[in-house]
Amino acid sequence: MSFKRMKGILALFWLVASIVIVVLDINGVINLARNNVLFFGVILSMFVSFQMINYFEKKKQK
């Protein structure tokens, strides 16, 4: 599987996950205003997952 395709799948996953989190927040199931750990955990996980793909892509090019 190419890295471009992996990035596309990962971006689609995070798009769906973000929409689900926002819908749950709007419906009152979760509260992102009071749960900073969840909010920053999702942001950090998103950043790390994309950086891991970039790391492996650069490692493969060497």
CYANA upper distance limits for C-alpha pairs under 8 A (distance plus 0.5 A):
  1 MET  CA      5 ARG  CA      7.24
  1 MET  CA      6 MET  CA      7.50
  2 SER  CA      6 MET  CA      6.85
  3 PHE  CA      7 LYS  CA      6.60
  3 PHE  CA     53 ILE  CA      7.57
  3 PHE  CA     57 GLU  CA      7.10
  4 LYS  CA      8 GLY  CA      6.78
  5 ARG  CA      9 ILE  CA      6.71
  6 MET  CA     10 LEU  CA      6.57
  6 MET  CA     53 ILE  CA      8.22
  7 LYS  CA     11 ALA  CA      6.47
  7 LYS  CA     50 PHE  CA      7.72
  7 LYS  CA     53 ILE  CA      7.77
  8 GLY  CA     12 LEU  CA      6.67
  9 ILE  CA     13 PHE  CA      6.66
 10 LEU  CA     14 TRP  CA      6.72
 10 LEU  CA     50 PHE  CA      8.20
 11 ALA  CA     15 LEU  CA      6.57
 12 LEU  CA     16 VAL  CA      6.77
 13 PHE  CA     17 ALA  CA      6.58
 14 TRP  CA     18 SER  CA      6.34
 14 TRP  CA     46 MET  CA      7.58
 15 LEU  CA     19 ILE  CA      6.74
 16 VAL  CA     20 VAL  CA      6.68
 17 ALA  CA     21 ILE  CA      6.68
 18 SER  CA     22 VAL  CA      6.67
 19 ILE  CA     23 VAL  CA      6.61
 20 VAL  CA     24 LEU  CA      6.59
 21 ILE  CA     25 ASP  CA      6.61
 22 VAL  CA     26 ILE  CA      6.65
 23 VAL  CA     27 ASN  CA      6.63
 24 LEU  CA     28 GLY  CA      6.66
 24 LEU  CA     29 VAL  CA      5.70
 24 LEU  CA     30 ILE  CA      6.33
 25 ASP  CA     29 VAL  CA      6.47
 25 ASP  CA     30 ILE  CA      5.45
 25 ASP  CA     31 ASN  CA      5.89
 25 ASP  CA     32 LEU  CA      6.96
 31 ASN  CA     35 ASN  CA      6.55
 32 LEU  CA     36 ASN  CA      6.80
 32 LEU  CA     38 LEU  CA      7.54
 32 LEU  CA     39 PHE  CA      6.61
 35 ASN  CA     39 PHE  CA      7.16
 36 ASN  CA     40 PHE  CA      6.53
 37 VAL  CA     41 GLY  CA      6.15
 38 LEU  CA     42 VAL  CA      6.64
 39 PHE  CA     43 ILE  CA      6.98
 40 PHE  CA     44 LEU  CA      6.43
 41 GLY  CA     45 SER  CA      6.49
 42 VAL  CA     46 MET  CA      6.58
 43 ILE  CA     47 PHE  CA      6.76
 44 LEU  CA     48 VAL  CA      6.59
 45 SER  CA     49 SER  CA      6.53
 46 MET  CA     50 PHE  CA      6.98
 47 PHE  CA     51 GLN  CA      6.69
 48 VAL  CA     52 MET  CA      6.57
 49 SER  CA     53 ILE  CA      7.15
 50 PHE  CA     54 ASN  CA      6.91
 51 GLN  CA     55 TYR  CA      6.53
 52 MET  CA     56 PHE  CA      6.75
 53 ILE  CA     57 GLU  CA      6.54
 54 ASN  CA     58 LYS  CA      6.67
 55 TYR  CA     59 LYS  CA      6.60
 56 PHE  CA     60 LYS  CA      6.55
 57 GLU  CA     61 GLN  CA      6.89
 58 LYS  CA     62 LYS  CA      7.10
